């Protein structure tokens, strides 16, 4: 039985004549936390944006190969709106909408046509609890989201993603703009979320990758050099380039 949620096969990505990703093969199973590491500009963020088709609006972008979600090619007939409800995205910089805390979390479900106030209230409460934010904002639901701290805003964005009931959550350096305490809260949260979701996390912090992930992928110059159990990658890398990067010889 194939438990792979996402399977990427022989993926190449071009911006015009420039090849940004080269023959990438990757998979993730339910409950995995996969950390993507590597130097800046090596293709990590480009890669996760492929997984919910965020490159569609770039005219020069061309993709070959396959990206399968539960065996279905997401670049085939799959509806993009459906895809993005199944694969959520949390960005490097918290990006709450210019509306209340409540309306941020309820936004996606309202766009899907849900109007029942009680149903929306339940979704908001459940999502904020899963994002470890409910206790801090339950009396501030009608306040502007921008009034929250940076760490709270990032957890709000995670709650907004959770509200769509995704199967996979993509996180593009979600703690890089946060202080150490807020970073710790997000890392703890990832530990809880993996019980329900598969998570793919781009991080520049190798200590973070070793703490929160069970799988680690090392990217270099558009290639996926090595992808294995996190402990194996950090203690017994199979490729000299992985070893050099982890030991600080470059990057």
Order of alpha helices (4+ residues) and beta strands (2+ residues): beta-beta-beta-alpha-beta-beta-alpha-beta-alpha-alpha-alpha-alpha-beta-alpha-beta-alpha-beta-beta-alpha-alpha
